[in-house]
Amino acid sequence: MKANVHPTYYKNAKVTCVCGNAFTTGSTQENIRVEICAACHPFFTGQQKFVDTQGQVEKFGKKQQIAQEKQAERAKIMEARAAKVKTEKGDKPSLKDLLLAARKNAAS
């Protein structure tokens, strides 16, 4: 190995997690701080825990809520359109109905 090229290797580097768990390992840094470790990770603990550093979970929830509101509003609009078309069709006979009536009158 060349001298003064490689970083210092610490055999007993201390790793500290946000949850309070601490353990030692080998690293080029003497102290390491992490957000998730094996003691608090959902895969290892079996409990679901959201790590939300930028508000992404709340942002996703808001988008879902807005989408549901828009979908309900769209359903109301479609119901109103269907009711309007139904009332308009009930007032006037369609062209097809008029042609059928004319054929019947002409045949008799």
C-alpha positions as CSV (number, residue, x, y, z in Angstrom):
1,M,0.0,0.0,0.0
2,K,1.1,3.5,-0.7
3,A,1.7,5.8,2.3
4,N,-0.6,8.8,2.9
5,V,-3.1,7.8,0.2
6,H,-5.6,5.6,2.0
7,P,-8.0,7.0,4.7
8,T,-7.7,5.9,8.3
9,Y,-9.6,2.8,9.1
10,Y,-11.3,2.6,12.5
11,K,-12.0,-1.0,13.7
12,N,-14.3,0.2,16.4
13,A,-16.4,2.9,14.7
14,K,-19.5,3.8,16.7
15,V,-22.8,3.8,14.8
16,T,-25.7,5.7,16.6
17,C,-29.3,5.5,15.4
18,V,-32.1,8.0,15.9
19,C,-34.0,5.4,17.9
20,G,-31.2,5.2,20.4
21,N,-29.6,1.9,19.3
22,A,-25.8,2.0,19.1
23,F,-23.3,-0.6,17.9
24,T,-19.7,-0.8,16.6
25,T,-18.4,-1.7,13.2
26,G,-15.4,-1.0,11.0
27,S,-15.4,2.2,9.0
28,T,-13.3,5.1,7.7
29,Q,-15.4,7.4,9.9
30,E,-15.0,7.3,13.7
31,N,-18.6,8.2,14.5
32,I,-21.6,7.5,12.2
33,R,-25.2,8.7,12.7
34,V,-28.0,6.9,10.9
35,E,-31.8,7.4,10.7
36,I,-32.8,3.7,10.5
37,C,-31.1,0.6,11.9
38,A,-32.0,-3.1,12.3
39,A,-33.7,-2.3,15.6
40,C,-36.2,0.2,14.2
41,H,-36.5,-0.8,10.5
42,P,-40.0,-2.0,9.6
43,F,-38.7,-5.0,7.7
44,F,-36.9,-6.3,10.8
45,T,-39.4,-5.3,13.5
46,G,-42.6,-6.2,11.6
47,Q,-44.2,-2.8,12.4
48,Q,-45.0,-0.2,9.9
49,K,-43.4,3.1,10.6
50,F,-43.3,6.1,8.2
51,V,-40.0,8.0,8.0
52,D,-41.2,11.3,6.6
53,T,-38.4,13.7,6.2
54,Q,-40.0,16.1,3.7
55,G,-43.7,15.8,4.4
56,Q,-44.2,13.4,1.5
57,V,-46.8,11.2,3.3
58,E,-49.0,14.2,4.1
59,K,-48.6,15.5,0.6
60,F,-49.7,12.1,-0.8
61,G,-52.7,12.0,1.6
62,K,-53.8,15.5,0.4
63,K,-53.5,14.4,-3.2
64,Q,-55.7,11.4,-2.5
65,Q,-58.3,13.5,-0.7
66,I,-58.4,16.0,-3.6
67,A,-58.8,13.2,-6.1
68,Q,-61.7,11.7,-4.2
69,E,-63.4,15.1,-3.9
70,K,-63.0,15.7,-7.7
71,Q,-64.3,12.2,-8.4
72,A,-67.4,12.8,-6.3
73,E,-67.9,16.2,-8.0
74,R,-67.5,14.6,-11.4
75,A,-70.1,12.0,-10.5
76,K,-72.6,14.7,-9.5
77,I,-72.0,16.5,-12.8
78,M,-72.5,13.3,-14.8
79,E,-75.7,12.6,-13.0
80,A,-77.0,16.1,-13.6
81,R,-76.1,15.8,-17.4
82,A,-77.9,12.4,-17.5
83,A,-81.0,13.8,-15.9
84,K,-81.0,16.8,-18.2
85,V,-80.7,14.6,-21.3
86,K,-83.5,12.4,-20.0
87,T,-85.9,15.3,-19.5
88,E,-85.0,16.8,-22.9
89,K,-85.6,13.5,-24.7
90,G,-88.9,13.1,-22.9
91,D,-90.2,16.4,-24.2
92,K,-89.5,15.9,-27.9
93,P,-89.6,12.8,-30.0
94,S,-86.4,11.8,-31.7
95,L,-85.9,11.8,-35.4
96,K,-86.0,8.1,-35.4
97,D,-89.3,8.1,-33.7
98,L,-90.7,10.6,-36.2
99,L,-89.5,8.6,-39.2
100,L,-91.1,5.4,-37.7
101,A,-94.4,7.2,-37.2
102,A,-94.3,8.6,-40.7
103,R,-93.7,5.1,-42.2
104,K,-96.6,3.7,-40.2
105,N,-98.9,6.5,-41.4
106,A,-97.7,6.0,-45.0
107,A,-98.3,2.3,-44.8
108,S,-101.8,2.5,-43.5
